[in-house]
Amino acid sequence: MQRRKFLKNSGLTAAGMVSAPLLTSCKNETRSDANGKIIVPNKPIVVCTWDFQNASAKAWEVLNTGGNALDAVEQGVRMEEADVNNETVGKGGRPDRDGNVTLDACIMDKDGNCGAVVYLQNIAHPISVARKVMEETPHIILAGKGAEQFAYAQGFEKEDLLTESTKKQYQEWLKTSKYETPINIENHDTIGMLAIDEKGDLAGACTTSGMAYKMAGRVGDSPIIGAGLFIDNEIGGATATGVGEEVIRTVGSFLIVELMRQGKSPQEACEEGVKRIMKKNEGRKDFQIGFLAINKRGQTGAYCVHPGFSYRRYDQSGHENIESDSFIEKT
């Protein structure tokens, strides 16, 4: 209604001079900087948390052949879910303290549609189950046994997600049963992925096996829309990695997108997100958080608590791993 009122008041509708889709297209395609220079959006483009080269390469393969952002992020993160050498995501993820591998994931498209699964067992690709939740149900989140039964009904196969490697690590952990979250050690890292396709539309995905040896039933930020992932097709997207409890407390990814809406760059927004977390945890240095963001123009940014976080970016200019600046400086 607001758009129609604007067009009517401008006299464009009556004159038949410019259509609403064309106006939207022009708005999204080009913008001017402070000096009046026209800025052309960088698209297609994909970014993901950490140095997951195979994931970003797969997503780029989809985008570079004209595929949409939603397919790109799903196919991209599936690469890590299937890689048993990645012991923080999908099959081969480290178990909870009861010895069960439980997976969390969410996905979000350009229209704000989203789906998620939490505490999912025996299914190697939770991101694809999350997409089915989004597309085939009236719900957003399915959990535990309900999510697992839904997956079987959708044709997913039951798999043993515990590998020999993670089983041995778990048995070793049982000797002390010490629960900790080492900085930048792969016991709680997540793959979050954001993409813009050639049409300029965004999508995002996030998937993880959560903290190693967590309490049974624990769910972090990764499958929570607004915490581990958020997409706004008018503004951009953000995703998070690290200790999820701290991200949830600030609704981190939503916060970063809103900061970009207010005019901050992706880099400035990520920095503000981390600083807000650290303000609430003054004096603490025992956890890692990393934020990654992209705006509608394809500009990217990242920031973390401790040095060591990086992200992959793939666009027409190439494929690179980019080190993130950090709140706590290198010593």
N, C-alpha and C positions, 0 to 999 in steps of 0.2 A: 504494500500500500504506500509506503514512504517513497519507494522508487517511482511509482506511477504518479504520485503527487508532485514529485520533483520534475518529472518530464512534462506534466501538464502545465505546471507553472512556468517552465522554461519555454513553452511553446513548441517543443520538439515533436511531441506526439502529433499534434494537429498538422504540423508542416510536413511530417513524414520524412524528415531530413536524416535522423540518426536513430537506429534501433537500440534498445536496451542491451542486447548481447554485444553489439559493436562497442557501446560505451564501456561495458565491462571488460571487453577484450583490450581496448585501448588502455584502460586503467592498469591492467595487469601486465601488458606488454612493455610499456616504456614509462620511465619516470625521469625527472630532472633532478640533478644534484643542486647544491647551494649556489653553484656558479652557472646554472642553467644548462649544464651538459646533460644530454640525453643518456640515460642508463638503460641498457638492454639486459633483461634478466638472464642469468646463467642457468640454462636448462638444455637437456636434462642433466640431472646431477643426483648423486647418492652419497650419503655419508653414514658411517656406522661407528659405534664406540669400539675402542681398542683396535689392534692391528689385525683385524679379521679380513685378510686380503682376498681369500676365496669367496667370502660372503659378498663383499662389495663388487668383486668382479662378476659374480653371477647376477647381481641386481643390475649392474651396468649393461650386461648382455641383453637383459629384458628391455631396458630403457632405450638402448642404442638401436634396437630393431623396431622401435615404435610402440613398445608395450607400455602399459599404464603403471603408475606409481604403486598401486596396491599389489599387483602381481609381482613387481620388482622387489618390494620389501619382503613379501612372503617367501619368494624363491631365494632371496638373499640369505635370510636368517636360517632357512632350512638347511643350508650348507653346514652351519655350525651345529645345528641340532643332530645332524647325521654323523658328525665327526666325533668318533669315540676318543680321540686324543684331546678334545676340548672337554675338560672335566667339570665345566661350570654350566653347560647348556645341553639339553636333550639327552640322547642315549650316551651313557658313560658319565653322566653328571654324578657328583658325589652325593651320597645318601644323607638322610637325616639321622639323628642319634639312635633311631630304632632300626636302621639299615635299609630303609625304603627310599628309593629315588622318587622324588615328587617334583613335578614341573609346573611352572607358571608362565603364562604368555598373554599378550594382548595385541590387538591390531586395530587401526583406525583409518578411515578413508577420508576423501576430500569433502564429503557431505556431512561429516560428523558421526557417521555410523561407526559402531565399534563392537568388539566382541572380546571376551577374555575367558581363560580357564585358570583355576587355581587348584593346587594340591592334586594335580593329575598324575596318575600312575599308569605304567605299562603301555604308554603311547609315546612313540619317539618324536612325533612332530606336533607339539602343543600349539604352535602358531597356526597350523592349518585347521586344527580343531577350533581355535578361537575364531578363525574366519568363518567357519561353519556356524558357530554360535551367532555371529553377526548376521549372516545371510539367511539362515534357516530357522531361526527361533525369534520370538518376541523379546528375548532377554539379552542382557549384556554379559553377565558372568554366570558360568556354571562351575561347580566345585566338586572335588573329591569323586566319590563313586558315581554321582549323577553325571559329572563331566565325562567320566570313563565310559559309562553305559551309552551316553550320547555319541561318543566317538565310535564305539562299535556299531551302533545303528547307522552311522554315516559311512561305514566301510573301512574304518581304520583297523589295523591288525594289532593284536596283543603281542608285546615284546618284553623280554627281560632287559631292563635298562641298566642293571648293574653289571659292569665288566669285571674281568679278573683283576685289572689294575685298581679300580675303585673299591673292589671287595677287599683286597689286601690292605689298602690304605685305611679302610674302615676298621678292619680287625686290629691294625696297629693303633689306631686312635682309641679303641676300647680299653687299651692298657692304662690310659691316663684319663680318658673322657674329658679332656680339657677343651673348653669352648672359647675360641678367640677368633678375631678377624684381622689377620696380618695385612699390613698395608701393601696393596698392589700384588698380593699373592692370589693365585687363582683358586680361591675357595668361595668367592662371592661375586665374581665378575659376571656381567650381563652383556648380551649383544642387543643394543638398541639401534634401529636403522630408520633413517628419514630419506625420502626421495621426492623429487619433482620431475614429472615426465614432460614430454615435448609440448603437451597442451598447457603446461603451467600448473597442473594439479598436484597436490601433495598427498602423501600417505606415510604411515609409520608403523613399525612393528617392534616388539620387545619380547625377548624370551630368555628364560634362565632356569637353572635347577636350584637356585637360591643358595643361601649360606650352607656350607658343608657342616653336617652334624648339628643342624638346627633342631629345635624342639619339634616333635611331630605336630603337624598342623600349621606351622609357622608360614606366613605369607608376607613377602616383602612388597616393595613398591612396583616391581616390574609389571604385574598384570593389572595394576590399578590405573585406570584412565585419569589423567590429571596429575598423577604422581610420577610413575615411571615413563609415561608417554602422553603427549597431547598434540593434536593437529588442529589448526584453524586455517582453512584454505585461503582466507583473505590475508592472513598475517604470516604464518610459518608453522614450524613444529619444533618440539624439543623432546629429549629423552635423557634418561639418567642411568648411572651405574654406581656400584658401591654399596654402602650400608643402607638398605632400603628404609629402615625405620626413620632415619633422619630426613630422607626425601619426603616420606609421607607426611611428616609433621609440618612441612611447609608447602605441601601440594606443589612440589618443585617444578615439574614440567609445565603445568598450567601457569604457574607464576612467571616463568621465563617467557612464555608466549604473550602473556599480558604485558610484560615489560616491553616486549618488542612492539606491541600494539601502541604503547605510549611513546614510541619513537626511539627506543634504544636499539642499537645494533645487536646481532646475535652474541657477539663477544661481550658487550656491556651487560646484556641480560644474564648471561651465564655467570659472569663475575658477581653481579648483584645477588643471584640465587645462592651461590656458595657463601658469600659474606653474610647473608641472613641466617644461614645454618650455623655458621661459626659464631655469630653474635649470640645465638641461643645456647651455644656450647663453649662459652668463653673458657680458655685454658685447656680444653681437650685437644689432644693430638693423636688419639688412638684409633681413628677411623678415616676412611677414604670415601669421598663423594666426587663424581665427575658428571658434569652436565655437557650436553652437546645440543646445538641449536642451528636451525637454518631459517632464513626468512624467505618471503615470496620472490625476492630478486635473486635467490641462490647464494646469498652471502652466508657464511658459516662462522661459528665461533664455539669455543670450548673453554672450560675452566674447571679446576679441581682443587681439592684441599691439599694433597701432597703431590710433589713431583712424581711423574711416572705414567700418568694417564695420557693416552693418545687417541686419535681417531683417523679413520680412513676416509678419504674423499676421492671420488671418481667422477670426472666430467670431461668435456671435450679437450681440456688442456692436459689431461693425464690422470694418473693413478698414484696417489701419494699417501704416506702415513705422516700425520702432523702431530707433533708434541704439543700438549696443552700447557699453558701457563698455570701456576698454582698459587694458592693463598699462602701456603708455607713455602718459602723459598728453599732452593737446593742448598745443602750445607757442604 
